[in-house]
Amino acid sequence: MESYQLDVCELKLAFRTSAGPERVERARRYVDTLYDQMKAYGGPLGKDKVLVMLLISLADDFLQLRDKHSQADDRLDKLLQSLKENGMESGSGDMPPAGI
């Protein structure tokens, strides 16, 4: 695990993570950009309120992506089940080998 010391959202943070430097920097830039947008949108709100707005925004983004991922998994499961029910599972001989 690597140690990092960053300035993000007008705060100095120190933490350890297994994420590489490029990934940490990309996340820091993203959060700082969102923070700046929230500050501009929120007007004269205190830092705590802006950070909570940012947290809610990120949580909403995460939950939306998780729901989409779950829906995609469900569709893939149904497709796989349908293929199995129709005798098209791998090795059934109904489909040509890959690459032909």
C-alpha positions as CSV (number, residue, x, y, z in Angstrom):
1,M,0.0,0.0,0.0
2,E,1.2,3.4,-0.9
3,S,0.9,6.5,1.3
4,Y,-0.5,9.7,-0.2
5,Q,-0.7,13.3,1.0
6,L,-3.2,15.4,-1.1
7,D,-4.9,18.7,-1.1
8,V,-8.5,18.0,-2.1
9,C,-11.6,20.1,-1.6
10,E,-9.5,22.7,0.3
11,L,-8.4,20.0,2.8
12,K,-5.1,18.3,3.4
13,L,-5.5,14.5,3.5
14,A,-3.1,11.7,4.3
15,F,-4.1,8.1,3.6
16,R,-2.9,4.7,2.4
17,T,-4.3,2.7,-0.5
18,S,-3.4,0.0,-2.9
19,A,-4.5,2.2,-5.8
20,G,-1.8,3.5,-8.0
21,P,-0.7,7.2,-8.2
22,E,-2.5,7.7,-11.6
23,R,-5.8,6.4,-10.2
24,V,-5.5,8.5,-7.0
25,E,-4.7,11.6,-9.0
26,R,-7.6,11.0,-11.5
27,A,-10.0,10.6,-8.5
28,R,-8.6,13.7,-6.8
29,R,-9.0,15.8,-10.0
30,Y,-12.6,14.5,-10.4
31,V,-13.6,15.3,-6.8
32,D,-12.0,18.7,-7.0
33,T,-13.8,19.5,-10.2
34,L,-17.1,18.5,-8.7
35,Y,-16.4,20.4,-5.5
36,D,-15.7,23.5,-7.5
37,Q,-18.9,23.1,-9.4
38,M,-20.9,22.6,-6.1
39,K,-19.3,25.7,-4.6
40,A,-20.3,27.7,-7.6
41,Y,-23.8,26.3,-7.7
42,G,-24.3,26.4,-3.9
43,G,-23.4,30.0,-3.5
44,P,-22.3,31.1,0.0
45,L,-22.6,27.7,1.7
46,G,-20.1,26.5,4.2
47,K,-17.5,23.9,3.2
48,D,-19.3,21.2,5.2
49,K,-22.5,21.7,3.3
50,V,-20.7,21.7,0.0
51,L,-18.9,18.5,0.9
52,V,-22.2,16.8,1.9
53,M,-23.8,17.9,-1.4
54,L,-20.8,16.5,-3.2
55,L,-21.1,13.2,-1.2
56,I,-24.8,12.9,-2.1
57,S,-24.0,13.6,-5.7
58,L,-21.3,10.9,-5.8
59,A,-23.5,8.4,-3.9
60,D,-26.3,9.0,-6.4
61,D,-23.9,8.4,-9.3
62,F,-22.7,5.2,-7.7
63,L,-26.2,3.9,-7.0
64,Q,-27.3,4.6,-10.6
65,L,-24.3,2.8,-12.0
66,R,-24.8,-0.1,-9.6
67,D,-28.5,-0.4,-10.7
68,K,-27.4,-0.4,-14.4
69,H,-24.8,-3.0,-13.7
70,S,-27.4,-5.2,-11.9
71,Q,-29.9,-4.8,-14.7
72,A,-27.2,-5.7,-17.2
73,D,-26.3,-8.8,-15.1
74,D,-30.0,-9.8,-15.0
75,R,-30.4,-9.4,-18.8
76,L,-27.2,-11.5,-19.4
77,D,-28.5,-14.2,-17.0
78,K,-31.8,-14.4,-18.8
79,L,-30.1,-14.5,-22.2
80,L,-27.8,-17.3,-20.9
81,Q,-30.8,-19.2,-19.5
82,S,-32.6,-18.8,-22.8
83,L,-29.6,-20.1,-24.8
84,K,-29.4,-23.1,-22.5
85,E,-33.1,-23.8,-22.8
86,N,-32.9,-23.7,-26.5
87,G,-30.0,-26.1,-26.6
88,M,-27.4,-23.6,-27.7
89,E,-25.1,-23.9,-24.8
90,S,-21.4,-24.3,-25.5
91,G,-20.5,-27.7,-27.0
92,S,-24.0,-28.6,-28.1
93,G,-23.0,-28.7,-31.7
94,D,-25.7,-26.3,-32.8
95,M,-23.3,-23.5,-33.3
96,P,-20.1,-23.5,-35.4
97,P,-16.8,-23.2,-33.5
98,A,-15.6,-19.7,-32.8
99,G,-13.5,-18.1,-35.5
100,I,-15.3,-19.8,-38.4
